[in-house]
């Protein structure tokens, strides 16, 4: 039932009666304030969505009852997923460790083979005639030739260098001396020149 117009009419009637009784004097402020408060209280209001939200009951029933169980289930699922990921990481680490061990074994065998091959090659060049060895060193890359010459004994290396072209021999000697220094910069190869050998 809408009591707004009725209350407003009552307020107007009382105001008019008070004015008439008082002979035109000012109305009683307390009575007027009380009547305004009654009118505002009983005035019709526009209903908004917020009124429905405010009037809605708090969470109850099924959803409220399973909230803790749902949180526990979600936590258990996340824990299971983390355990699965941890197992996968451990398996991959194990596979990587196996590969690393396999690679280290292969590298060790390769280094042993290269060391034996180097020893064999050095022994071969040490027993060759200097002029024959000089021809082979002349056609070999500078790095390899210098490395092999440093492994030969001084007498064999000097005999081979004396049989080589002077420019090539000087370049190899420079490489050999640079190899002895740890902080030696890589020297550029000089341009080949013709050398008259007696």
C-alpha positions, 0 to 999 in steps of 0.5 A: 500500500502506498502511503506517500500521498496520504502522509503528504496530505496529512502533513499539509492539513496539519500545517494549515491547521497549525497556521490557522490556530496560531493566527498566522504565526510561524508553525512549530519547528519541531512539529514541522520537522517530525512531519517532514521526516514522516513524509520522507520515510513514507515516500515511494522509492525507486527500486534499483539492482543494488536493493536486490543485491543487498536483500539477497541472502548470504551464501548458504546451502550447497555452495557454502557447504562444499567450499572447503571440500572444493579448495581441498580438492584443488590443492590436492590436484595442484600437489599432484601436478607438481609431483608429476612435474618433479618426476619428469624433471628428475627423469630428464636430469638422470638422462642428461647425467647419463649423456654427460657420462657417455660424452666424457667417456668418448672424449677421454677415448678420443684424447687418448687416441689423439695423444697416441696418434701425435706420438706416432706422427712425431716418431715418424717425422723424427726418423725421416730424413730432414729434406723429405720432412721439410717438403711435407712440413712445407705443404702442411698448415702452419699451425699443425707444422709448428705444433709437430716441430715443437714436439720434435727434439731440437736437433731434428726440428732444426735440421728440418727447418734448415731444409725449408724455404727461409720465409716458411721456416721463419714463419714456423719458428715464430709460431713455435716461439709464440706457442710457448707464450700463453698470452701470445697474439696470433701472428698474421702469416707473412706473404710468401717470397721466393728465396734463393737457397744455396 
